[in-house]
Amino acid sequence: MVVAKRTSKNQLTPLHPGGADAVRTRLAELGISEADVTDAVNWARQP
């Protein structure tokens, strides 16, 4: 993300528009589901 200060507002601009779609496509190609990602995040957050 790039942060630009314009007047009194901050503007966030993605560095790679459509990057999230590319990630979703790659995850689908690898057979990784949304549930797999959720499980991985929950595991990583364990104390």
C-alpha positions in Angstrom: 0.0 0.0 0.0 1.0 3.5 -0.7 -0.2 6.2 1.7 -0.7 9.7 0.3 -1.6 12.7 2.4 -4.1 15.0 0.6 -5.5 17.9 2.5 -7.0 16.4 5.7 -7.6 12.9 4.3 -5.2 9.9 3.9 -5.6 8.0 0.7 -4.5 4.3 0.5 -3.7 3.1 -3.0 -2.9 -0.6 -3.7 0.5 -1.2 -5.3 -0.8 -3.9 -7.5 -4.4 -3.5 -8.5 -6.1 -6.8 -8.8 -3.4 -8.5 -6.7 -6.0 -10.0 -4.4 -7.6 -11.7 -7.4 -4.3 -13.2 -8.4 -3.8 -14.6 -4.9 -7.3 -16.1 -4.9 -6.6 -17.7 -8.3 -3.3 -19.1 -7.1 -4.8 -20.5 -3.9 -7.5 -22.2 -6.0 -4.9 -23.7 -8.3 -3.1 -25.1 -5.2 -6.4 -26.5 -3.9 -6.3 -24.3 -0.8 -9.8 -23.4 0.3 -11.1 -20.5 2.4 -11.6 -22.9 5.3 -7.9 -24.0 5.0 -6.8 -20.3 5.3 -9.1 -19.8 8.3 -7.7 -22.9 10.0 -4.1 -21.7 9.3 -4.8 -18.2 10.7 -6.5 -19.6 13.8 -3.5 -22.0 14.3 -1.0 -19.1 14.0 -2.9 -17.0 16.5 -2.7 -19.6 19.2 -0.8 -18.5 22.3 
